[in-house]
Amino acid sequence: RNYINRLEMRTLSLFVLILFLFSACQQERKCFNKEDEVSKIEAVLEHYAIANENQDFKLIEKIWATDDDIVLIGTHANEKLIGWDQIQKAIKKQYSEFEDTYISVIEQKITINETGNTAWFSEFMNFNFIHEGEAMSFEGIRFTGVLEKRGENWLIVQGHLSVPGGASALE
């Protein structure tokens, strides 16, 4: 009889533990509407293109996380920018050298993780601008990156730009 009571207590304890663990796992998962979040990320990426077209640095500051460990890899071999200070300097330099920028996004894919706090994207862009009085055009630029949801805002924390083979980048 003592053995049965201990067995029942162990079974009950195991059941309570499993129930507690299941409950804790469910609490960690946030409920979110994936379509709404994808729409918000699409808006962030659209604002990023518009900010670059209009050289609107204040809008750029609302789109990028301003952390010391964020990363932007550019199209030049030596363009590995780490931290907001380096990224903002590069963006401001680009703004001082380019004018009449027009960006069109050809294709975009966005994926969100299951907890709804991290997303990654890829897109192809056509990038047109004036540099030193000369019209420049790059078609099919590849832009990939990672966004993190902080509070209610999606912010870019990592980006990578590449020019397709055969295209020449600015030297």
N, CA, C and O of each residue as an XYZ file, in Angstrom:
684
protein
N       0.816     -1.181      0.000
C       0.000      0.000      0.000
C       0.873      1.263      0.000
O       0.580      2.217     -0.721
N       1.919      1.271      0.789
C       2.857      2.377      0.805
C       3.481      2.577     -0.582
O       3.650      3.702     -1.051
N       3.816      1.459     -1.218
C       4.419      1.498     -2.554
C       3.460      2.130     -3.569
O       3.887      2.923     -4.407
N       2.190      1.791     -3.501
C       1.190      2.343     -4.415
C       1.027      3.833     -4.177
O       0.903      4.590     -5.139
N       1.022      4.277     -2.936
C       0.911      5.703     -2.636
C       2.102      6.471     -3.196
O       1.941      7.545     -3.778
N       3.317      5.906     -3.014
C       4.502      6.576     -3.556
C       4.446      6.617     -5.083
O       4.809      7.623     -5.693
N       3.998      5.541     -5.690
C       3.883      5.488     -7.151
C       2.852      6.508     -7.626
O       3.078      7.207     -8.614
N       1.726      6.594     -6.930
C       0.711      7.581     -7.295
C       1.250      9.001     -7.126
O       0.984      9.867     -7.959
N       2.000      9.242     -6.064
C       2.569     10.569     -5.819
C       3.592     10.917     -6.904
O       3.625     12.052     -7.379
N       4.426      9.950     -7.298
C       5.407     10.195     -8.359
C       4.694     10.485     -9.678
O       5.075     11.395    -10.413
N       3.675      9.713     -9.963
C       2.913      9.918    -11.190
C       2.260     11.294    -11.179
O       2.302     12.017    -12.175
N       1.665     11.646    -10.063
C       1.033     12.955     -9.937
C       2.073     14.073    -10.058
O       1.843     15.070    -10.743
N       3.209     13.903     -9.394
C       4.281     14.911     -9.480
C       4.783     15.057    -10.910
O       5.000     16.171    -11.385
N       4.966     13.939    -11.591
C       5.422     13.974    -12.988
C       4.385     14.672    -13.862
O       4.737     15.478    -14.723
N       3.129     14.370    -13.647
C       2.058     15.011    -14.416
C       2.053     16.523    -14.178
O       1.932     17.291    -15.133
N       2.180     16.960    -12.928
C       2.202     18.388    -12.598
C       3.421     19.049    -13.234
O       3.312     20.156    -13.761
N       4.575     18.392    -13.194
C       5.789     18.938    -13.793
C       5.618     19.106    -15.305
O       5.967     20.149    -15.858
N       5.091     18.102    -15.961
C       4.864     18.180    -17.414
C       3.869     19.297    -17.729
O       4.067     20.062    -18.673
N       2.815     19.387    -16.947
C       1.825     20.444    -17.131
C       2.463     21.825    -16.950
O       2.182     22.742    -17.721
N       3.310     21.973    -15.945
C       4.003     23.244    -15.693
C       4.935     23.583    -16.859
O       4.934     24.715    -17.344
N       5.726     22.615    -17.306
C       6.643     22.864    -18.423
C       5.882     23.230    -19.692
O       6.286     24.151    -20.403
N       4.816     22.546    -19.983
C       4.011     22.848    -21.161
C       3.453     24.264    -21.066
O       3.461     25.016    -22.040
N       2.971     24.612    -19.880
C       2.419     25.948    -19.661
C       3.495     27.007    -19.843
O       3.241     28.041    -20.459
N       4.687     26.769    -19.321
C       5.781     27.734    -19.453
C       6.169     27.905    -20.916
O       6.431     29.023    -21.360
N       6.208     26.812    -21.666
C       6.544     26.902    -23.094
C       5.486     27.711    -23.839
O       5.812     28.504    -24.722
N       4.251     27.512    -23.491
C       3.186     28.239    -24.176
C       3.236     29.724    -23.849
O       2.911     30.555    -24.697
N       3.637     30.065    -22.631
C       3.712     31.466    -22.249
C       4.832     32.181    -22.990
O       4.715     33.374    -23.270
N       5.928     31.473    -23.318
C       7.041     32.089    -24.033
C       6.654     32.475    -25.451
O       7.149     33.471    -25.978
N       5.789     31.712    -26.065
C       5.368     32.001    -27.431
C       4.382     33.152    -27.432
O       3.341     33.104    -26.776
N       4.722     34.166    -28.166
C       3.827     35.308    -28.273
C       2.855     35.053    -29.410
O       3.206     34.462    -30.431
N       1.652     35.500    -29.219
C       0.687     35.439    -30.298
C       0.882     36.689    -31.140
O       0.929     37.799    -30.611
N       0.995     36.510    -32.440
C       1.132     37.647    -33.326
C       0.517     37.293    -34.666
O       0.426     36.125    -35.042
N       0.105     38.313    -35.366
C      -0.481     38.131    -36.683
C       0.640     38.267    -37.707
O       1.151     39.362    -37.943
N       1.009     37.158    -38.301
C       2.153     37.139    -39.229
C       1.952     38.106    -40.391
O       2.888     38.812    -40.766
N       0.771     38.153    -40.959
C       0.506     39.056    -42.088
C       0.685     40.515    -41.688
O       1.234     41.306    -42.456
N       0.227     40.876    -40.493
C       0.392     42.250    -40.009
C       1.867     42.593    -39.839
O       2.313     43.676    -40.218
N       2.613     41.661    -39.268
C       4.042     41.916    -39.047
C       4.796     41.997    -40.368
O       5.683     42.839    -40.515
N       4.467     41.148    -41.323
C       5.100     41.223    -42.651
C       4.795     42.578    -43.285
O       5.674     43.190    -43.892
N       3.562     43.045    -43.148
C       3.198     44.368    -43.683
C       4.015     45.478    -43.028
O       4.440     46.419    -43.699
N       4.235     45.368    -41.720
C       5.042     46.370    -41.016
C       6.484     46.354    -41.516
O       7.099     47.407    -41.686
N       7.018     45.166    -41.751
C       8.394     45.045    -42.250
C       8.483     45.571    -43.674
O       9.446     46.255    -44.022
N       7.491     45.261    -44.502
C       7.459     45.815    -45.863
C       7.489     47.339    -45.817
O       8.175     47.978    -46.615
N       6.740     47.916    -44.875
C       6.714     49.377    -44.736
C       8.084     49.908    -44.324
O       8.524     50.940    -44.832
N       8.761     49.218    -43.412
C      10.104     49.640    -42.992
C      11.047     49.641    -44.196
O      11.786     50.601    -44.413
N      11.015     48.558    -44.974
C      11.911     48.456    -46.130
C      11.554     49.480    -47.210
O      12.438     50.005    -47.887
N      10.273     49.760    -47.369
C       9.860     50.809    -48.314
C      10.344     52.179    -47.833
O      10.835     52.983    -48.625
N      10.204     52.437    -46.535
C      10.695     53.702    -45.979
C      12.208     53.812    -46.122
O      12.740     54.909    -46.296
N      12.899     52.682    -46.048
C      14.355     52.703    -46.204
C      14.731     53.154    -47.620
O      15.637     53.969    -47.796
N      14.040     52.626    -48.611
C      14.290     53.049    -50.001
C      13.954     54.531    -50.164
O      14.717     55.282    -50.771
N      12.820     54.944    -49.625
C      12.405     56.353    -49.733
C      13.398     57.261    -49.016
O      13.749     58.324    -49.529
N      13.851     56.851    -47.841
C      14.829     57.650    -47.092
C      16.110     57.824    -47.898
O      16.692     58.909    -47.913
N      16.551     56.767    -48.566
C      17.755     56.867    -49.388
C      17.519     57.733    -50.619
O      18.404     58.490    -51.018
N      16.360     57.635    -51.216
C      16.046     58.485    -52.370
C      16.038     59.961    -51.976
O      16.542     60.811    -52.711
N      15.465     60.254    -50.820
C      15.321     61.641    -50.365
C      16.473     62.116    -49.478
O      16.476     63.252    -49.004
N      17.447     61.234    -49.263
C      18.574     61.526    -48.379
C      18.073     62.019    -47.018
O      18.561     63.010    -46.476
N      17.097     61.306    -46.494
C      16.445     61.651    -45.236
C      17.099     60.864    -44.097
O      16.653     59.773    -43.741
N      18.156     61.437    -43.537
C      18.905     60.730    -42.502
C      18.091     60.535    -41.223
O      18.283     59.540    -40.525
N      17.196     61.454    -40.904
C      16.357     61.294    -39.707
C      15.480     60.038    -39.810
O      15.251     59.343    -38.820
N      14.999     59.765    -41.021
C      14.215     58.549    -41.227
C      15.110     57.309    -41.142
O      14.694     56.280    -40.610
N      16.323     57.404    -41.660
C      17.274     56.284    -41.566
C      17.504     55.919    -40.096
O      17.575     54.741    -39.746
N      17.620     56.935    -39.244
C      17.851     56.681    -37.811
C      16.682     55.960    -37.150
O      16.857     55.322    -36.112
N      15.494     56.054    -37.740
C      14.323     55.357    -37.195
C      14.227     53.929    -37.726
O      13.445     53.128    -37.214
N      15.011     53.611    -38.743
C      14.930     52.313    -39.404
C      16.034     51.368    -38.939
O      15.802     50.167    -38.796
N      17.227     51.898    -38.703
C      18.358     51.097    -38.242
C      18.426     51.115    -36.721
O      18.162     52.141    -36.094
N      18.779     49.983    -36.133
C      19.130     49.967    -34.716
C      20.441     50.742    -34.600
O      21.279     50.677    -35.499
N      20.620     51.454    -33.530
C      21.823     52.283    -33.391
C      22.831     51.643    -32.437
O      23.536     52.342    -31.708
N      22.893     50.325    -32.447
C      23.776     49.568    -31.557
C      25.212     49.545    -32.080
O      25.471     49.855    -33.242
N      26.127     49.174    -31.204
C      27.538     49.076    -31.570
C      27.882     47.784    -32.313
O      28.973     47.668    -32.872
N      26.963     46.811    -32.326
C      27.285     45.535    -32.952
C      26.466     45.234    -34.214
O      26.511     44.112    -34.719
N      25.729     46.207    -34.723
C      24.998     45.980    -35.968
C      25.996     45.965    -37.121
O      27.105     46.484    -36.993
N      25.602     45.367    -38.252
C      26.545     45.170    -39.350
C      25.898     45.533    -40.678
O      24.738     45.214    -40.935
N      26.681     46.210    -41.516
C      26.297     46.457    -42.902
C      27.496     46.119    -43.770
O      28.567     46.707    -43.621
N      27.314     45.177    -44.669
C      28.362     44.816    -45.621
C      27.944     45.399    -46.959
O      26.870     45.098    -47.480
N      28.810     46.236    -47.502
C      28.509     46.921    -48.749
C      29.057     46.198    -49.963
O      29.501     45.053    -49.881
N      29.016     46.892    -51.092
C      29.404     46.280    -52.360
C      30.912     46.289    -52.603
O      31.398     45.535    -53.446
N      31.647     47.105    -51.897
C      33.107     47.139    -52.037
C      33.736     46.087    -51.139
O      33.189     45.748    -50.090
N      34.879     45.574    -51.552
C      35.570     44.544    -50.777
C      35.886     44.999    -49.357
O      35.905     44.181    -48.437
N      36.136     46.295    -49.168
C      36.505     46.797    -47.842
C      35.322     47.379    -47.066
O      35.525     48.006    -46.027
N      34.121     47.188    -47.538
C      32.947     47.741    -46.858
C      32.323     46.729    -45.907
O      31.333     46.076    -46.236
N      32.913     46.612    -44.734
C      32.330     45.831    -43.646
C      32.199     46.799    -42.486
O      33.155     47.046    -41.751
N      31.013     47.338    -42.337
C      30.752     48.374    -41.351
C      30.136     47.745    -40.112
O      29.107     47.074    -40.193
N      30.761     47.960    -38.984
C      30.266     47.391    -37.733
C      29.972     48.538    -36.771
O      30.834     49.369    -36.483
N      28.755     48.560    -36.291
C      28.330     49.583    -35.348
C      27.692     50.767    -36.053
O      28.008     51.082    -37.200
N      26.791     51.409    -35.337
C      26.035     52.526    -35.894
C      26.933     53.674    -36.342
O      26.655     54.311    -37.358
N      28.004     53.947    -35.602
C      28.890     55.055    -35.976
C      29.441     54.866    -37.392
O      29.408     55.795    -38.199
N      29.946     53.669    -37.694
C      30.495     53.411    -39.032
C      29.408     53.455    -40.106
O      29.621     53.997    -41.191
N      28.258     52.889    -39.802
C      27.178     52.834    -40.792
C      26.660     54.232    -41.105
O      26.448     54.570    -42.270
N      26.455     55.044    -40.076
C      25.937     56.395    -40.334
C      26.940     57.228    -41.117
O      26.535     58.020    -41.968
N      28.229     57.077    -40.861
C      29.245     57.806    -41.625
C      29.191     57.412    -43.097
O      29.278     58.270    -43.974
N      29.046     56.118    -43.369
C      28.988     55.641    -44.755
C      27.730     56.164    -45.459
O      27.792     56.562    -46.622
N      26.611     56.165    -44.770
C      25.365     56.656    -45.366
C      25.482     58.151    -45.659
O      25.092     58.608    -46.733
N      26.014     58.902    -44.713
C      26.176     60.345    -44.923
C      27.151     60.628    -46.072
O      26.950     61.568    -46.841
N      28.198     59.821    -46.186
C      29.159     59.987    -47.288
C      28.454     59.732    -48.620
O      28.627     60.485    -49.578
N      27.661     58.663    -48.669
C      26.910     58.362    -49.894
C      25.992     59.525    -50.245
O      25.903     59.922    -51.407
N      25.311     60.069    -49.246
C      24.400     61.194    -49.501
C      25.152     62.403    -50.047
O      24.609     63.151    -50.860
N      26.389     62.602    -49.613
C      27.153     63.754    -50.104
C      27.654     63.549    -51.535
O      27.979     64.516    -52.224
N      27.718     62.299    -51.981
C      28.253     61.997    -53.314
C      27.178     61.709    -54.359
O      27.421     61.882    -55.553
N      25.997     61.274    -53.931
C      24.937     60.903    -54.864
C      23.843     61.962    -54.859
O      23.628     62.645    -53.857
N      23.165     62.087    -55.974
C      21.982     62.931    -56.034
C      20.978     62.294    -56.992
O      21.315     61.405    -57.774
N      19.756     62.766    -56.910
C      18.669     62.270    -57.757
C      18.597     60.742    -57.763
O      18.552     60.107    -58.817
N      18.588     60.177    -56.568
C      18.539     58.718    -56.436
C      17.120     58.214    -56.643
O      16.155     58.804    -56.157
N      17.014     57.112    -57.375
C      15.726     56.432    -57.535
C      15.972     54.937    -57.348
O      16.829     54.350    -58.008
N      15.211     54.332    -56.441
C      15.358     52.907    -56.134
C      14.042     52.210    -56.418
O      12.986     52.652    -55.965
N      14.104     51.125    -57.163
C      12.897     50.310    -57.361
C      13.199     48.883    -56.906
O      14.198     48.278    -57.294
N      12.311     48.378    -56.082
C      12.456     47.013    -55.589
C      11.727     46.088    -56.556
O      10.545     46.270    -56.847
N      12.457     45.098    -57.042
C      11.909     44.184    -58.042
C      11.222     42.988    -57.374
O      10.121     42.590    -57.754
N      11.886     42.441    -56.395
C      11.420     41.190    -55.797
C      11.789     41.230    -54.320
O      12.897     41.633    -53.966
N      10.875     40.818    -53.466
C      11.132     40.883    -52.033
C      10.568     39.645    -51.353
O       9.468     39.197    -51.674
N      11.326     39.097    -50.415
C      10.868     37.958    -49.611
C      11.182     38.262    -48.151
O      12.300     38.649    -47.809
N      10.180     38.079    -47.299
C      10.325     38.341    -45.865
C       9.882     37.104    -45.095
O       8.843     36.513    -45.391
N      10.678     36.721    -44.107
C      10.338     35.592    -43.245
C      10.467     36.047    -41.795
O      11.385     36.789    -41.445
N       9.537     35.595    -40.955
C       9.543     35.937    -39.528
C       9.695     34.649    -38.723
O       9.103     33.624    -39.062
N      10.494     34.708    -37.654
C      10.645     33.521    -36.819
C       9.351     33.235    -36.062
O       8.432     34.055    -36.058
N       9.286     32.084    -35.431
C       8.024     31.650    -34.808
C       7.619     32.456    -33.588
O       6.448     32.434    -33.209
N       8.545     33.165    -32.960
C       8.177     33.990    -31.807
C       7.844     35.417    -32.224
O       7.373     36.202    -31.400
N       8.076     35.766    -33.478
C       7.677     37.070    -33.989
C       8.567     38.225    -33.596
O       8.133     39.376    -33.633
N       9.829     37.941    -33.212
C      10.711     39.040    -32.811
C      11.918     39.230    -33.728
O      12.689     40.174    -33.551
N      12.083     38.346    -34.698
C      13.198     38.445    -35.639
C      12.690     38.104    -37.040
O      11.877     37.198    -37.223
N      13.189     38.848    -38.012
C      12.800     38.590    -39.401
C      14.018     38.763    -40.288
O      14.956     39.485    -39.949
N      13.989     38.095    -41.420
C      15.046     38.274    -42.402
C      14.402     38.489    -43.755
O      13.279     38.052    -44.006
N      15.140     39.175    -44.628
C      14.569     39.527    -45.924
C      15.622     39.433    -47.010
O      16.826     39.449    -46.754
N      15.129     39.336    -48.215
C      15.977     39.469    -49.396
C      15.162     40.233    -50.425
O      13.944     40.087    -50.522
N      15.875     41.053    -51.192
C      15.212     41.776    -52.270
C      16.226     42.107    -53.355
O      17.429     42.192    -53.108
N      15.712     42.289    -54.546
C      16.510     42.747    -55.672
C      16.056     44.161    -55.977
O      14.861     44.459    -55.977
N      17.027     45.033    -56.236
C      16.702     46.436    -56.458
C      17.410     46.947    -57.711
O      18.483     46.477    -58.088
N      16.773     47.916    -58.329
C      17.446     48.729    -59.334
C      17.770     50.040    -58.659
O      16.906     50.649    -58.029
N      19.004     50.479    -58.786
C      19.506     51.652    -58.076
C      20.030     52.641    -59.110
O      21.017     52.367    -59.793
N      19.377     53.777    -59.223
C      19.750     54.805    -60.201
C      20.060     56.092    -59.451
O      19.369     56.443    -58.496
N      21.112     56.799    -59.891
C      21.514     58.022    -59.213
C      22.476     58.805    -60.104
O      22.940     58.316    -61.134
N      22.754     60.008    -59.684
C      23.743     60.849    -60.356
C      24.972     60.897    -59.450
O      24.866     61.196    -58.260
N      26.142     60.601    -60.027
C      27.405     60.654    -59.289
C      28.399     61.472    -60.102
O      28.740     61.117    -61.231
N      28.853     62.560    -59.516
C      29.790     63.466    -60.184
C      29.274     63.876    -61.565
O      30.019     63.909    -62.545
N      27.976     64.187    -61.611
C      27.356     64.661    -62.837
C      27.025     63.591    -63.857
O      26.517     63.899    -64.935
N      27.304     62.342    -63.535
C      27.067     61.247    -64.481
C      25.944     60.341    -63.964
O      25.924     59.954    -62.795
N      25.019     60.017    -64.859
C      23.933     59.098    -64.504
C      24.496     57.691    -64.355
O      25.220     57.204    -65.223
N      24.156     57.049    -63.252
C      24.610     55.685    -62.964
C      23.374     54.812    -62.738
O      22.350     55.271    -62.230
N      23.497     53.560    -63.125
C      22.391     52.633    -62.936
C      22.946     51.247    -62.639
O      23.797     50.734    -63.366
N      22.459     50.662    -61.580
C      22.814     49.290    -61.244
C      21.521     48.498    -61.136
O      20.639     48.832    -60.345
N      21.419     47.463    -61.924
C      20.207     46.637    -61.917
C      20.468     45.335    -61.177
O      21.537     44.733    -61.286
N      19.471     44.927    -60.433
C      19.542     43.642    -59.743
C      20.444     43.620    -58.528
O      20.952     42.563    -58.156
N      20.654     44.776    -57.897
C      21.436     44.780    -56.660
C      20.715     43.906    -55.642
O      19.496     43.981    -55.484
N      21.477     43.098    -54.972
C      20.911     42.192    -53.973
C      21.058     42.831    -52.597
O      22.144     43.262    -52.209
N      19.956     42.883    -51.872
C      19.967     43.436    -50.524
C      19.315     42.416    -49.614
O      18.149     42.064    -49.791
N      20.076     41.942    -48.637
C      19.553     41.001    -47.648
C      19.815     41.576    -46.265
O      20.701     42.410    -46.080
N      19.033     41.118    -45.304
C      19.259     41.616    -43.956
C      18.377     40.967    -42.915
O      17.555     40.095    -43.198
N      18.584     41.433    -41.703
C      17.868     40.930    -40.536
C      17.265     42.120    -39.805
O      17.914     43.152    -39.633
N      16.027     41.965    -39.381
C      15.366     42.971    -38.552
C      15.012     42.348    -37.218
O      14.770     41.145    -37.115
N      14.988     43.188    -36.207
C      14.622     42.753    -34.874
C      13.467     43.633    -34.399
O      13.480     44.848    -34.599
N      12.481     43.018    -33.777
C      11.366     43.794    -33.247
C      11.716     44.248    -31.842
O      11.983     43.445    -30.949
N      11.704     45.559    -31.677
C      12.002     46.153    -30.370
C      10.815     47.013    -29.983
O      10.547     48.049    -30.592
N      10.111     46.562    -28.960
C       8.853     47.217    -28.618
C       7.883     46.969    -29.760
O       7.602     45.821    -30.103
N       7.380     48.026    -30.339
C       6.463     47.906    -31.477
C       7.154     48.154    -32.818
O       6.507     48.113    -33.864
N       8.474     48.412    -32.794
C       9.182     48.802    -34.016
C      10.111     47.714    -34.523
O      10.806     47.054    -33.751
N      10.109     47.544    -35.834
C      11.065     46.669    -36.497
C      12.263     47.518    -36.903
O      12.106     48.561    -37.538
N      13.462     47.069    -36.535
C      14.687     47.792    -36.849
C      15.672     46.880    -37.565
O      15.783     45.697    -37.242
N      16.383     47.433    -38.532
C      17.408     46.659    -39.227
C      18.614     46.529    -38.311
O      19.089     47.520    -37.754
N      19.112     45.301    -38.154
C      20.292     45.053    -37.331
C      21.446     44.483    -38.149
O      22.581     44.427    -37.676
N      21.151     44.061    -39.378
C      22.195     43.524    -40.250
C      21.748     43.689    -41.685
O      20.590     43.433    -42.014
N      22.664     44.118    -42.543
C      22.364     44.253    -43.961
C      23.560     43.869    -44.811
O      24.707     43.984    -44.379
N      23.282     43.414    -46.020
C      24.341     43.046    -46.958
C      23.884     43.396    -48.367
O      22.823     42.961    -48.816
N      24.684     44.174    -49.044
C      24.425     44.550    -50.433
C      25.451     43.884    -51.321
O      26.627     43.805    -50.964
N      25.021     43.406    -52.477
C      25.975     42.874    -53.442
C      25.505     43.221    -54.849
O      24.312     43.348    -55.125
N      26.481     43.365    -55.714
C      26.218     43.683    -57.116
C      26.378     42.385    -57.899
O      27.357     41.667    -57.698
N      25.435     42.069    -58.788
C      25.558     40.841    -59.559
C      26.835     40.818    -60.402
O      27.339     41.861    -60.820
N      27.343     39.614    -60.642
C      28.529     39.471    -61.483
C      28.350     40.136    -62.825
O      27.269     40.086    -63.413
N      29.409     40.762    -63.315
C      29.337     41.448    -64.606
C      29.023     42.917    -64.467
O      29.311     43.694    -65.378
N      28.429     43.331    -63.331
C      28.144     44.745    -63.107
C      29.366     45.362    -62.444
O      30.044     44.708    -61.652
N      29.643     46.601    -62.762
C      30.787     47.245    -62.117
C      30.283     48.220    -61.064
O      29.388     49.026    -61.321
N      30.863     48.136    -59.889
C      30.504     49.043    -58.789
C      31.371     50.285    -58.866
O      32.383     50.312    -59.566
N      30.962     51.307    -58.142
C      31.783     52.524    -58.070
C      33.116     52.183    -57.421
O      33.163     51.429    -56.449
N      34.154     52.715    -57.934
C      35.497     52.484    -57.356
C      35.839     53.592    -56.403
O      36.920     53.587    -55.814
